Amino acid sequence: MAAPRSAAIQIVRPPATAVGPSSPALKERKVDATQRICRNVMIYGSCKFLDQGCAYYHPSASDSLPSAPTTPPLPKKSTLNAGAQAYPTPDSKEATRSGLGAEHVAAPVFVPKTPVPEVLTPAPASPLPTVSAVASEWQPNNYDNGLLSVSGDSGQPMVYEDTSMSYEHSQGADGLYLPQQPFRKPLDHHLYVSPLPHVANPPLTHQPMHAFFIPDDLRRALTARHEAAYFHPGPQPGVPQEVHVYHSLVRLEQPASAAAGVSKVYHWPAPVYRGTSSVDGNVYCLRRIEGFKLVNESAFSVVETWRKLRHPNIVGLREAFTSKAFNDNSLVMVYDFHPDSTTLHEEHLSPEGRRRNALANAAGAAGSGGGLPERVVWSYVVQIANALKAMHSSGLAARNLDPSKILVTGKNRVRINGCGLLDVIMYESAAPLAVAHQEDLVAFGKLVISLCCDFFQPGQHPAAPLEHIKRHYSPDLQALVLFLISKPSAMKTVDEVVRLAGMRVLNELDAMQSYNDVLESALGGELENGRIARLLMKMGFINERPEFDMDPRWAETGDRYVIKLFRDHVFHSVGADGKPVIDLSHVLTLLNKLDAGARSRERVMLMSRDGQSCLVVEFRDIHKCIEAAYGELRNAGLAGTMRH
């Protein structure tokens, strides 16, 4: 690193040729001293030693001091430019004429207060920060052409390259000094995947590294949810910092226009926010109805019934309140937050979703003609029917069974969202409960038609969609749709929908139990990794503790010395060629054997670092040593805590 510049004059030790005051060169310099201008006059304008016998020349006020004719003086500044050469080169005549003698080596450092003739070099347009420290043995006249030569203890110059003087590093926007920093892209840790089989191709006797952890698709899904739960894009206009007990609000939907902000289901502008509760620290979803003024407080009575309803296919309602934090009268409904979720409309009925459906149908999936595969349709039917069964049994109604209000929170996992909102908004004009139940079933039938026919539009006559379902789907699904969109009757209930689903309910149950087995298997793998992590923490607490350096129990002949040797055997192994062995399977195998070593009589050979001795011990002995040492440390820590 180049030495910092200084505004102070450097006092440099004279060369070895000046042997002392009696040398001929010094005598000749003293004789010629009357022809030289006093340095105090050049720096301060006057010399206070003029009447005390100063031997140097002191010009009168009418005389002008000599200056470098080819170099204009710099204006008076409090800082010096790093690109300017502060002193003339040593081989110039002016430097020779104004050199300092041996008697001035111990003189105090002079700080210029008037402009000093300097030789200018091209410098950046913006001055650099000033460094006032004086570097020892630094020759400012060695700074040339972007190289800084610093003399070390050996007297040999050490050259450092200064890239700040180059054009590429000094020229930025408008000629400013803007050092170019390397751009580093943020790590997408949720995109790390296992190696491809044709690239990795591990031997059959070795397990790949990713086999010890959870599956990649599950890891990516969980990581994406965590990021979506805590990602904050920064300040957003119109979003307050705090509403009720919720802070760090983030708007989740950005309508393209004012008309798009009006919900087609609620008929009010209904933006959605994500907020963190200051009560329990959890993240919740806040649905706001803009400009809604609650007239009857009894409308909140139905909210308590919805709060008590907990179902795996219903987004839970937590509370409801009115607020003026948005500078208007707003109704806010708080729901459970499901990060990284989409809606049925975005997943299957949007243009992008329809393209995915077309690709699935082209690949030979069941249910061609632009709709979803029948297996997926039946999965949605069973889950939604299950949610409606819970609502209707509790004396409630969905009232908003629309594709944009049904969340897809996982692989074919759906939840009905926005429940209870219309009960509060339409409290005065709400339809009777029996009528609302029939409307839920009709809306359910239209939803199934939309999933089966991509050309179906709300308000369209169902004749063409029913013909499409008859050609591409099973008779059971056709019978279900005809039942749902039929005229209301006393026999038309959600229980009949479950009966029509029949064996498809068992298929959904089989799929859920199989997926549960996959999750439990992944959880079991992470449980084993947790055991290994605890074992590593214990070994980290035990090994290399400085307070036990003189303890005979930790000496190379003690039992606990085995822990240190085992650590070296696990992590510091080397091959026959002397190179480090980095093998994750080797580490995990030994640590798993040690973790289960309480009853294991398997032996392992441990070798000292100097290779002069080796020990053959059982895993259960190493396990006993670790448990005893960790127990002693824990007891000592607890005793110290009790004393304090």
Order of alpha helices (4+ residues) and beta strands (2+ residues): alpha-alpha-alpha-beta-beta-alpha-alpha-alpha-beta-beta-beta-beta-alpha-beta-beta-beta-alpha-alpha-beta-beta-alpha-alpha-alpha-alpha-alpha-alpha-alpha-alpha-beta-beta-alpha
